[in-house]
Amino acid sequence: MIIEKSQSKIENLMKGKTKNPKLKTLHKLAIGLNMTVSELLNFPEMNESTFDDE
């Protein structure tokens, strides 16, 4: 079930259905891609963000 939710979130991002994803979602996606949020967004200032689940 969790994988299905994650997959639908990614599909919605790719299709442009999600216009304003949560930062935590982007963080999880970046980790899944073995990169930082900064690398994912090409936005260096995001490297300073932290999350409770780290």
Jmol script that loads the backbone (N, CA, C; Angstrom):
load data "model"
ATOM      1  N   MET A   1       0.824  -1.199   0.000  1.00  0.00           N
ATOM      2  CA  MET A   1       0.000   0.000   0.000  1.00  0.00           C
ATOM      3  C   MET A   1       0.866   1.260   0.000  1.00  0.00           C
ATOM      4  N   ILE A   2       1.929   1.265   0.819  1.00  0.00           N
ATOM      5  CA  ILE A   2       2.802   2.430   0.876  1.00  0.00           C
ATOM      6  C   ILE A   2       3.470   2.664  -0.470  1.00  0.00           C
ATOM      7  N   ILE A   3       3.905   1.593  -1.117  1.00  0.00           N
ATOM      8  CA  ILE A   3       4.549   1.724  -2.425  1.00  0.00           C
ATOM      9  C   ILE A   3       3.559   2.279  -3.443  1.00  0.00           C
ATOM     10  N   GLU A   4       2.298   1.830  -3.396  1.00  0.00           N
ATOM     11  CA  GLU A   4       1.290   2.340  -4.322  1.00  0.00           C
ATOM     12  C   GLU A   4       1.085   3.832  -4.135  1.00  0.00           C
ATOM     13  N   LYS A   5       1.034   4.295  -2.880  1.00  0.00           N
ATOM     14  CA  LYS A   5       0.864   5.728  -2.615  1.00  0.00           C
ATOM     15  C   LYS A   5       2.063   6.507  -3.130  1.00  0.00           C
ATOM     16  N   SER A   6       3.271   5.987  -2.871  1.00  0.00           N
ATOM     17  CA  SER A   6       4.478   6.656  -3.336  1.00  0.00           C
ATOM     18  C   SER A   6       4.520   6.713  -4.857  1.00  0.00           C
ATOM     19  N   GLN A   7       4.138   5.610  -5.482  1.00  0.00           N
ATOM     20  CA  GLN A   7       4.147   5.569  -6.944  1.00  0.00           C
ATOM     21  C   GLN A   7       3.150   6.571  -7.508  1.00  0.00           C
ATOM     22  N   SER A   8       1.961   6.667  -6.908  1.00  0.00           N
ATOM     23  CA  SER A   8       0.973   7.615  -7.428  1.00  0.00           C
ATOM     24  C   SER A   8       1.432   9.052  -7.210  1.00  0.00           C
ATOM     25  N   LYS A   9       2.142   9.324  -6.097  1.00  0.00           N
ATOM     26  CA  LYS A   9       2.683  10.671  -5.878  1.00  0.00           C
ATOM     27  C   LYS A   9       3.695  11.020  -6.963  1.00  0.00           C
ATOM     28  N   ILE A  10       4.568  10.066  -7.279  1.00  0.00           N
ATOM     29  CA  ILE A  10       5.574  10.304  -8.315  1.00  0.00           C
ATOM     30  C   ILE A  10       4.906  10.493  -9.673  1.00  0.00           C
ATOM     31  N   GLU A  11       3.913   9.659  -9.978  1.00  0.00           N
ATOM     32  CA  GLU A  11       3.201   9.794 -11.248  1.00  0.00           C
ATOM     33  C   GLU A  11       2.514  11.149 -11.343  1.00  0.00           C
ATOM     34  N   ASN A  12       1.897  11.597 -10.260  1.00  0.00           N
ATOM     35  CA  ASN A  12       1.230  12.901 -10.269  1.00  0.00           C
ATOM     36  C   ASN A  12       2.226  14.037 -10.462  1.00  0.00           C
ATOM     37  N   LEU A  13       3.413  13.918  -9.870  1.00  0.00           N
ATOM     38  CA  LEU A  13       4.454  14.919 -10.082  1.00  0.00           C
ATOM     39  C   LEU A  13       4.894  14.944 -11.541  1.00  0.00           C
ATOM     40  N   MET A  14       5.120  13.762 -12.096  1.00  0.00           N
ATOM     41  CA  MET A  14       5.594  13.676 -13.472  1.00  0.00           C
ATOM     42  C   MET A  14       4.558  14.182 -14.476  1.00  0.00           C
ATOM     43  N   LYS A  15       3.289  13.934 -14.189  1.00  0.00           N
ATOM     44  CA  LYS A  15       2.224  14.348 -15.099  1.00  0.00           C
ATOM     45  C   LYS A  15       1.807  15.801 -14.890  1.00  0.00           C
ATOM     46  N   GLY A  16       2.369  16.445 -13.863  1.00  0.00           N
ATOM     47  CA  GLY A  16       2.026  17.834 -13.594  1.00  0.00           C
ATOM     48  C   GLY A  16       0.721  18.006 -12.837  1.00  0.00           C
ATOM     49  N   LYS A  17       0.168  16.908 -12.335  1.00  0.00           N
ATOM     50  CA  LYS A  17      -1.080  17.000 -11.559  1.00  0.00           C
ATOM     51  C   LYS A  17      -0.827  17.605 -10.183  1.00  0.00           C
ATOM     52  N   THR A  18       0.353  17.357  -9.644  1.00  0.00           N
ATOM     53  CA  THR A  18       0.733  17.951  -8.371  1.00  0.00           C
ATOM     54  C   THR A  18       1.527  19.204  -8.683  1.00  0.00           C
ATOM     55  N   LYS A  19       0.964  20.344  -8.335  1.00  0.00           N
ATOM     56  CA  LYS A  19       1.600  21.622  -8.662  1.00  0.00           C
ATOM     57  C   LYS A  19       2.510  22.128  -7.560  1.00  0.00           C
ATOM     58  N   ASN A  20       2.274  21.687  -6.321  1.00  0.00           N
ATOM     59  CA  ASN A  20       3.025  22.197  -5.189  1.00  0.00           C
ATOM     60  C   ASN A  20       3.338  21.059  -4.219  1.00  0.00           C
ATOM     61  N   PRO A  21       4.285  20.186  -4.570  1.00  0.00           N
ATOM     62  CA  PRO A  21       4.584  19.046  -3.697  1.00  0.00           C
ATOM     63  C   PRO A  21       5.189  19.513  -2.372  1.00  0.00           C
ATOM     64  N   LYS A  22       4.928  18.749  -1.326  1.00  0.00           N
ATOM     65  CA  LYS A  22       5.505  19.059  -0.022  1.00  0.00           C
ATOM     66  C   LYS A  22       7.006  18.808  -0.073  1.00  0.00           C
ATOM     67  N   LEU A  23       7.726  19.606   0.684  1.00  0.00           N
ATOM     68  CA  LEU A  23       9.178  19.468   0.731  1.00  0.00           C
ATOM     69  C   LEU A  23       9.572  18.082   1.224  1.00  0.00           C
ATOM     70  N   LYS A  24       8.816  17.543   2.150  1.00  0.00           N
ATOM     71  CA  LYS A  24       9.115  16.217   2.671  1.00  0.00           C
ATOM     72  C   LYS A  24       8.989  15.158   1.568  1.00  0.00           C
ATOM     73  N   THR A  25       8.027  15.327   0.670  1.00  0.00           N
ATOM     74  CA  THR A  25       7.865  14.409  -0.466  1.00  0.00           C
ATOM     75  C   THR A  25       9.077  14.497  -1.384  1.00  0.00           C
ATOM     76  N   LEU A  26       9.519  15.710  -1.662  1.00  0.00           N
ATOM     77  CA  LEU A  26      10.700  15.893  -2.506  1.00  0.00           C
ATOM     78  C   LEU A  26      11.942  15.305  -1.842  1.00  0.00           C
ATOM     79  N   HIS A  27      12.015  15.435  -0.526  1.00  0.00           N
ATOM     80  CA  HIS A  27      13.142  14.874   0.216  1.00  0.00           C
ATOM     81  C   HIS A  27      13.177  13.353   0.074  1.00  0.00           C
ATOM     82  N   LYS A  28      12.036  12.717   0.236  1.00  0.00           N
ATOM     83  CA  LYS A  28      11.969  11.254   0.112  1.00  0.00           C
ATOM     84  C   LYS A  28      12.300  10.816  -1.315  1.00  0.00           C
ATOM     85  N   LEU A  29      11.832  11.565  -2.288  1.00  0.00           N
ATOM     86  CA  LEU A  29      12.135  11.253  -3.679  1.00  0.00           C
ATOM     87  C   LEU A  29      13.636  11.373  -3.939  1.00  0.00           C
ATOM     88  N   ALA A  30      14.235  12.441  -3.441  1.00  0.00           N
ATOM     89  CA  ALA A  30      15.677  12.640  -3.626  1.00  0.00           C
ATOM     90  C   ALA A  30      16.465  11.496  -2.999  1.00  0.00           C
ATOM     91  N   ILE A  31      16.084  11.088  -1.805  1.00  0.00           N
ATOM     92  CA  ILE A  31      16.783   9.980  -1.146  1.00  0.00           C
ATOM     93  C   ILE A  31      16.648   8.711  -1.988  1.00  0.00           C
ATOM     94  N   GLY A  32      15.459   8.475  -2.532  1.00  0.00           N
ATOM     95  CA  GLY A  32      15.256   7.303  -3.379  1.00  0.00           C
ATOM     96  C   GLY A  32      16.117   7.328  -4.628  1.00  0.00           C
ATOM     97  N   LEU A  33      16.470   8.513  -5.067  1.00  0.00           N
ATOM     98  CA  LEU A  33      17.316   8.678  -6.253  1.00  0.00           C
ATOM     99  C   LEU A  33      18.790   8.855  -5.890  1.00  0.00           C
ATOM    100  N   ASN A  34      19.092   8.692  -4.583  1.00  0.00           N
ATOM    101  CA  ASN A  34      20.455   8.806  -4.078  1.00  0.00           C
ATOM    102  C   ASN A  34      21.050  10.184  -4.373  1.00  0.00           C
ATOM    103  N   MET A  35      20.265  11.214  -4.084  1.00  0.00           N
ATOM    104  CA  MET A  35      20.735  12.579  -4.269  1.00  0.00           C
ATOM    105  C   MET A  35      20.146  13.465  -3.179  1.00  0.00           C
ATOM    106  N   THR A  36      20.585  14.686  -3.124  1.00  0.00           N
ATOM    107  CA  THR A  36      20.044  15.635  -2.165  1.00  0.00           C
ATOM    108  C   THR A  36      18.874  16.380  -2.805  1.00  0.00           C
ATOM    109  N   VAL A  37      18.084  17.033  -1.967  1.00  0.00           N
ATOM    110  CA  VAL A  37      16.991  17.858  -2.486  1.00  0.00           C
ATOM    111  C   VAL A  37      17.580  18.967  -3.356  1.00  0.00           C
ATOM    112  N   SER A  38      18.712  19.493  -2.936  1.00  0.00           N
ATOM    113  CA  SER A  38      19.380  20.531  -3.712  1.00  0.00           C
ATOM    114  C   SER A  38      19.717  20.053  -5.115  1.00  0.00           C
ATOM    115  N   GLU A  39      20.256  18.847  -5.204  1.00  0.00           N
ATOM    116  CA  GLU A  39      20.583  18.294  -6.524  1.00  0.00           C
ATOM    117  C   GLU A  39      19.308  18.050  -7.321  1.00  0.00           C
ATOM    118  N   LEU A  40      18.278  17.565  -6.648  1.00  0.00           N
ATOM    119  CA  LEU A  40      17.005  17.295  -7.320  1.00  0.00           C
ATOM    120  C   LEU A  40      16.404  18.578  -7.894  1.00  0.00           C
ATOM    121  N   LEU A  41      16.436  19.627  -7.109  1.00  0.00           N
ATOM    122  CA  LEU A  41      15.825  20.890  -7.524  1.00  0.00           C
ATOM    123  C   LEU A  41      16.812  21.869  -8.146  1.00  0.00           C
ATOM    124  N   ASN A  42      18.100  21.527  -8.078  1.00  0.00           N
ATOM    125  CA  ASN A  42      19.146  22.446  -8.519  1.00  0.00           C
ATOM    126  C   ASN A  42      19.003  23.783  -7.790  1.00  0.00           C
ATOM    127  N   PHE A  43      18.842  23.671  -6.449  1.00  0.00           N
ATOM    128  CA  PHE A  43      18.613  24.823  -5.592  1.00  0.00           C
ATOM    129  C   PHE A  43      19.475  24.654  -4.342  1.00  0.00           C
ATOM    130  N   PRO A  44      20.746  25.112  -4.355  1.00  0.00           N
ATOM    131  CA  PRO A  44      21.709  24.835  -3.288  1.00  0.00           C
ATOM    132  C   PRO A  44      21.241  25.202  -1.880  1.00  0.00           C
ATOM    133  N   GLU A  45      20.424  26.217  -1.725  1.00  0.00           N
ATOM    134  CA  GLU A  45      19.991  26.634  -0.396  1.00  0.00           C
ATOM    135  C   GLU A  45      19.202  25.548   0.329  1.00  0.00           C
ATOM    136  N   MET A  46      18.632  24.599  -0.389  1.00  0.00           N
ATOM    137  CA  MET A  46      17.834  23.551   0.223  1.00  0.00           C
ATOM    138  C   MET A  46      18.686  22.556   1.005  1.00  0.00           C
ATOM    139  N   ASN A  47      19.993  22.532   0.820  1.00  0.00           N
ATOM    140  CA  ASN A  47      20.860  21.597   1.549  1.00  0.00           C
ATOM    141  C   ASN A  47      20.807  21.814   3.048  1.00  0.00           C
ATOM    142  N   GLU A  48      20.416  22.986   3.495  1.00  0.00           N
ATOM    143  CA  GLU A  48      20.380  23.307   4.917  1.00  0.00           C
ATOM    144  C   GLU A  48      19.108  22.795   5.597  1.00  0.00           C
ATOM    145  N   SER A  49      18.116  22.342   4.830  1.00  0.00           N
ATOM    146  CA  SER A  49      16.851  21.863   5.407  1.00  0.00           C
ATOM    147  C   SER A  49      17.060  20.525   6.083  1.00  0.00           C
ATOM    148  N   THR A  50      16.359  20.332   7.210  1.00  0.00           N
ATOM    149  CA  THR A  50      16.393  19.053   7.904  1.00  0.00           C
ATOM    150  C   THR A  50      14.967  18.595   8.155  1.00  0.00           C
ATOM    151  N   PHE A  51      14.819  17.305   8.377  1.00  0.00           N
ATOM    152  CA  PHE A  51      13.502  16.721   8.586  1.00  0.00           C
ATOM    153  C   PHE A  51      13.535  15.814   9.802  1.00  0.00           C
ATOM    154  N   ASP A  52      12.403  15.643  10.428  1.00  0.00           N
ATOM    155  CA  ASP A  52      12.308  14.843  11.643  1.00  0.00           C
ATOM    156  C   ASP A  52      12.692  13.386  11.424  1.00  0.00           C
ATOM    157  N   ASP A  53      12.495  12.859  10.234  1.00  0.00           N
ATOM    158  CA  ASP A  53      12.739  11.428   9.995  1.00  0.00           C
ATOM    159  C   ASP A  53      14.166  11.107   9.569  1.00  0.00           C
ATOM    160  N   GLU A  54      15.069  12.054   9.632  1.00  0.00           N
ATOM    161  CA  GLU A  54      16.465  11.779   9.249  1.00  0.00           C
ATOM    162  C   GLU A  54      17.183  11.076  10.363  1.00  0.00           C
TER     163      GLU A  54
END
end "model"
wireframe off; spacefill off
backbone 0.3
color backbone group
